[in-house]
Amino acid sequence: MNKSVVKYMAIDLIVLTLIGCLLEGLVARFIGFVLDAAPTISFSLLIVFVAVARWKLWGLIPIPFLVLSTIIGGQFSEITYYAAFYNFSNWQLILSMLLGLSTIGLNVIVFRNHKTNKIMKTTWQMLLILVVDYILYCGVQFIFYRIFTTGGLTSVANIPVTYFSKDENGNRVELVKNLASYVEFGFVYNLFGLAVGVVGSLVLRSQGALNNAIDKLIDDKKQREAELEYMKSFGKFNFSDESEAESQQDESNIKKEDQDSSM
């Protein structure tokens, strides 16, 4: 990979990461005011899906930053149990998110032999891969979260947090929330992230941004070279035609001058 491609890849991944981090942080911060849910992915599925499609395994680089932004944004939530869920002390959540998002790297198996652009042009294939990525993410996160929190797969973790609310009469009451439930039911809570992935991938594909970047660069270079060759040929053709026309005009003028001089 030459320096220009590496530079282009670095800029591309930085832009994707910054956009993803900003959006993930904002969603984690404000989602509690809209939905009674604490998703672990909102834009991360889309960002990593696009990055892997464009740069294969290099596209996994944004993952730690996306996870970090989700945790940071969630800690600023004004809802007590959401802020407790998105916390650096919840290392089981952080590791399970990292491992879950890393499964998107398996897409390179499908994208091998320069099939990325062909697959992305077929809507059902593209969306099928995205849905499989979602299932793998939620499944892997669920499995590892249980292992990290309980040491096995058969029992449900209990991570209680106490918070206060008001009952029907306006009285202040103490309630308990099991934070593990947000991962236990991750297939439901993360559906917003799947919806973002579906809509976002369709929009980005229509803009020509969902493809293998290196293949796209090569195709663009070949197209420019072909256009340049065509323009050169076109220029030579016009030049020869103009030269021939000028030569015929010169011959006509010479003949005319000869006739005038002979009169």
N, C-alpha and C positions, 0 to 999 in steps of 0.2 A: 504494500500500500504506500504510494508516494506521499510526499509531504503535503501537497495541495489537497489530496483526498482526506488525509488525517486532519488537516485544518478544517475542512468543510464538515467532517464528521463531528469534530469537537464543538464547533459552533452550533450545528444542528442539535446535538444532544444537550448542550447547555440551554438552548432556547426551549426545547421540549421540557427539560427538567424545571426550569424557572416557571414556565406556564403551569405545569402540573403541580408544583409545590405551592404556588400561590392559590390555585383553585382548591387543592386538597385542604390547605390550612383554613381557608374561608368556610368551606363546607363543614369541616369538623367543628369550627367555632360557632356556626349559626344553625346547624341542622336541627338542633333540639327545639328551636322555635317553630319549625315547620313540620317535622315528623317526630313521632315518639320512637326514635331509633338512634343507634350509634354505629353507623357503618364504618368498616375498616378500610373500604375502598370507595371512592367516588369518581375520581378522574384517573386514578393510578392504572386501572385496567386498560383504559384507552391509551394513555401515554406510553406504557410499556409495550402494548400491542403494536403501536405505530413504530416505536423505536426499534423493536426486534425485526419488524418487517423491513425497515430501512437499513439497519446495520447489523442484523443477525445477533449473535451473542453480545456484541458491544452494546446492544440496546438494553441490556440489563443494568447498565451503570446507573441510570436514574433511580433505581429501586430504593437504596438506602435514604436518599434525599426525600423521596416521596413519603416514605414511612415516617421519617423525622418530622416533616411538615405536618403530617396528620396528627402526630402526638402533640406537637407544639400547639397547633391550632385548637385541638380539643381541650387542652389544659386551660384555655382562656374561656371555656364555656361557662356561662352563668348558672347552669344547672349542675348541682353538686355531684350527682352520680355520674354524669357524663365526664366532668372534669376528673373524677376519680378513675374512670375507665381509661381515659387517654392520659396516662401518667407514666413517666419514665421508670417508676418502680414496678410497673406491670411489664416486666421483661418478657414474660411468657407471650404476651400479646405482640410485642415488637418482633421477637424471633419468629413467631408463627406467621406474621405478616410478611417478613422477609422471605421465608421459605415458600409461602404460598405464591407470592408474585414471581419468584424465580422459576416456577413451573412454566411460565409463558415462554421461557427460553426453549422449551420443547418444540415450539413452532418451527424452529430452523430445520427440523427433520422433514416437515412438510414443504418448507420453502427451498429445499436443496435443489441442485441442478437448475438454478435460475428459473424456478417456477413461481416466485413471489408475485411478479406482475401479472402473470396469467391467472393465478388464483384470485388475486384482488379484483380482477375484472369480472369474476363470476360471483354475483351477490350471495347466493346460497352457500357457496364454499367459504367465503369470507366470514359470513355471520356464523356458520357452523363452527369454524375455528375459534371465533370469539366466545361463543357459548361454552365450548369445551374448555377454554381457558378459565372461564368463570367457574365452572364446576370443579376444575382441578384446584383453583385458588381456594375456594371455600372448603373443599374436601381436605386438602393438605393442611390448611390452617386449622381446621377442626381437629384433625388427628393429632397434630403436634401440640396444639394448645391443651388438649386433654392429657397427653403424655407429660407435658411440662408441669401441669397443675396438679395432676392426680397420680402420675407415675404409670398410668395404664389407659385403656380405652373403654373399660366397662362402667366406670363411675363418672358422675358429673361433678365438676368442681363447684365449690361454694365459696365465693369471694364476696362477703357481705359488706355493704356500705350503708351507713345510717344517714338519713336526710329528713328534713321536715317539710310538711305540706299542710294544707288546710282541708278540713272535711266539709260536708254539706252545710254545716252551721257556721262555718268560718272559724272553727276552733283549730288551733295548731296541734298537729299530731306527728308522732315520730314513726317513720316507715323504714323498711329495710329493702334494699335492692341487691340482687345477686349479679355482680358484674359479669360473671362467666356466661350469663344468658345471652349476652350480645354476640358472643362467638358461637355458642351452642346453636343459636338460630341465625347464624351468619348468612345462610342461603336466602333468607328472607330480608334481613336488614341490609344486605349488600345489593339488592335488586336495583337500587338507584344507580349504582355504579355500572351495572350491566346495561341499563337503559342509556346511560351516558355513552358507553362504549359503542352501542349499536348506532345511535344517532350520529355520534362524532365520527365513526369510521365511514359512514355513508357520505357525510359532508366532506371529509378530508379526501376521500376517493374521488369525489366529483371535482375537487380542486387539483387533482393530480399529485397529491402529497403522500398517498399511501402506496408506496412501491419500494423496491430495492434501490437504494440511492446509488450504489456503484453501477448497477446495470443501467439505471437512468442516465448517469453521467456518460457512460460508454455509448448509449443510444443517441444522446444529444450530440456527442462528439462526432459520431458517424454521420448524423444528419447534417451537421454544420459542414463537414468535409464534402458530403454529397452536394449540398447547396453551393459550396464554393466551386466545386468542379463544374457544376451546371452553369454557374455565372461566368466562369472562365470560358467555357465552351460557347456560351451565348455571346459573350463579348467578342470572341474570335470570329464567330459567325457574322456578327454585325460589322466588325472591322473589315472582314474580307468583302462583304457586300458593299460597304461604303467605298472601299478602295477600288473595287471593280467599277462602281458607278462613277467615281471620280476619274478613273482612267478612261472610261467611255466618254465622259464629258470633255476631258482634255483632248481626246482624239477628235471629237466633233468640233471643238474650238479650233484645233490645228487645221482640220480640213476646211473650215469656214474661212480662216485667215488665208489659207492657200488660195481659195477661190477668190477672195476679195483682192488679193495681191495680183492674181492673174488677170482680173478685169481691168 
